[in-house]
């Protein structure tokens, strides 16, 4: 197995303190948003097997079956199919959706054919993969996920008492529900920006005054003044996860993370279509092709099982579980049929002979037998084969 050295991404929305506190180091004063663990080309983990430091991506490319196992390669190809992260939101992330696999392939091929540079600001599809994801809270974690029922969203907007929101309230009373949600989101994102900025300011002031169910939305305008995403966010369910609880986000489900520290696991992709709460490119026509316009209650996941506690999802590219190791407990043997990344978030556990501190992680190739011992909490990321 290999101890990993991981890159921390300094996105502007990142907390300046959450990841340093977990790692037990002094904050730098700069935002530290995500720590990536995996083989994504954007920031692959690094390791050293005695011949100098290299990347996990290079190690896997040199011997896919040896590192991933033949079953994983047969099912997902010669690459690690998941990306594990620590995510620390100190400000709201962009309101966004992810494409399904067919949409990602078609969109990527189209932009490649048109010669859109992979690093262009207006590029939508960075790769040909889908990006379902799971976020598990390490601290209380606030987010937005999935559309409210239209009548519930109408009541929320109407309660603000802002005259310029009345047309959206009326649209949300229309039928069928899917058409109502589509019309309102389209209208919000294509409205005159000056008029929308005024509406956003009025809505945010009312939300701050009213509090209660409006509280999660009141602060958005401070980070994104005039952004139509502030109104779009009110169409979505607010979710607060407690430590240990998780939320799964499938293709087409609009969502945003607002605040908190969590373990995030996703398919190995960076495809994001933004709806708002961002200075970045918003491609409304492409976005409308991807969004699933259906009300959906955000399902809060809790780990199931004794010993290894599993967060069940409908995705094969990744599987997240948690081991809480109590003092005096017997060592726990781990399955060895697939590649896995193990991340310590608390205590002083051991993976085989390697001692881990919070924030440290290891890659265990397929076929390598190992066990967990000591005390603490370890998250295990692997695949379903």
VENLIN-V958816 format. One record per residue. PHI is phi in whole degrees, -180 to 180 (NA if undefined). D_FIRST is the distance of its C-alpha to the first C-alpha in whole Angstrom. Layout:
PHI/D_FIRST
PHI/D_FIRST
//
This chain:
NA/0
-130/4
-72/7
-102/9
-108/13
-121/15
-88/19
-103/22
-90/25
-95/28
-59/30
-63/34
-81/33
-72/30
-69/31
-86/31
-123/30
-66/28
-69/24
-56/25
-64/26
-66/23
-77/21
74/24
-124/25
-75/29
-63/30
-90/31
92/33
-96/32
-65/31
-125/27
-90/27
-142/23
-111/20
-95/18
-128/14
157/14
-125/15
-65/19
-62/21
-68/23
-166/20
-69/16
-63/13
-118/13
-153/10
-140/11
-101/9
106/13
-114/15
102/16
-70/15
-141/14
-101/14
-62/12
-61/15
-68/15
-62/12
-67/13
-62/17
-73/16
-155/15
-58/15
-70/15
-67/12
-89/10
-100/12
90/14
-65/18
-67/19
-67/18
-65/19
-64/22
-87/23
-121/22
92/21
-84/19
-148/17
-70/15
-84/18
-132/18
-132/18
-103/17
-140/19
-94/21
-121/24
-127/27
-92/31
-102/33
-147/36
-61/36
-78/34
-63/36
-73/37
-152/36
-137/35
-122/33
-76/34
-80/33
-64/31
-66/35
-65/36
-64/33
-63/33
-66/37
-66/37
-65/34
-62/36
-64/40
-71/38
-65/37
-64/40
-85/42
73/40
-75/39
-57/37
-62/33
-102/33
-68/37
-64/38
-97/40
-77/37
-93/36
-116/33
-82/30
-155/29
-103/30
-116/27
-82/28
-140/27
-63/27
-149/25
-132/25
-117/25
-117/25
-75/27
-101/26
-129/29
-51/32
-135/32
-103/35
-154/35
-119/37
-155/37
74/39
-72/43
-67/45
-56/48
-54/50
-67/53
-69/51
-65/50
-61/54
-64/54
-65/52
-66/53
-63/57
-66/56
-74/56
69/59
-104/59
-58/61
-71/59
-88/57
-59/59
-60/59
-69/55
-61/56
-64/59
-62/57
-70/54
-87/57
-76/57
-127/56
-73/54
-60/51
-61/49
-67/52
-63/52
-64/49
-62/49
-63/52
-68/51
-62/48
-61/50
-63/52
-64/50
-77/48
-109/51
-67/54
-56/56
-66/53
-67/56
-65/57
-66/54
-61/53
-66/56
-61/55
-62/52
-62/53
-65/56
-65/53
-67/51
-64/54
-66/55
-62/51
-67/51
-71/54
-82/54
62/50
57/49
-65/48
-88/48
-55/46
-62/43
-97/45
-63/47
-78/44
-62/43
-68/46
-68/45
-89/42
-136/44
-60/48
78/50
-76/47
-62/47
-62/44
-63/45
-74/48
-59/45
-62/43
-72/46
-80/46
-105/42
-73/41
-89/40
-128/37
-119/36
-92/33
-92/32
-52/29
96/27
-87/29
-139/28
-142/30
-101/29
-125/30
-89/31
-62/33
81/36
-91/36
-68/37
-160/35
-157/35
-98/33
-105/35
-167/34
130/31
-113/27
-151/25
-97/21
-116/22
-131/20
-149/22
-64/22
-76/21
-149/24
-131/27
-87/30
-136/32
-113/36
-96/38
-105/41
158/41
56/41
-162/39
-85/41
-82/39
-62/41
-120/42
-97/43
-63/45
-59/46
-69/42
-57/41
-66/44
-74/43
-100/39
-64/40
-92/41
-90/44
-137/44
-62/44
-149/41
-73/40
-70/37
-84/35
-87/33
-97/30
-122/29
-67/26
-120/27
118/26
-99/25
79/22
-82/20
-99/22
-105/22
-94/24
-77/26
-137/27
-86/28
-109/25
-92/23
-65/21
-149/19
-148/19
-109/19
-140/19
-133/19
-115/18
-104/21
-98/20
-88/23
-57/24
81/25
-74/23
-73/21
-57/17
-115/16
-75/14
-102/13
-58/14
-123/12
-84/14
-145/13
-67/10
-150/10
-118/10
-113/10
-123/13
-87/15
-118/19
-163/20
82/20
-135/18
-76/15
-125/12
-112/9
60/9
-94/10
-90/9
-88/12
-116/13
-112/16
-54/18
92/17
-91/13
-144/10
-135/7
-103/6
-116/5
-65/7
-59/10
89/11
-94/8
-80/9
-154/9
-146/11
-101/13
-149/15
85/18
-127/20
134/20
-124/19
-129/15
-94/16
-118/14
-110/14
-152/14
-119/17
-106/20
-129/20
//
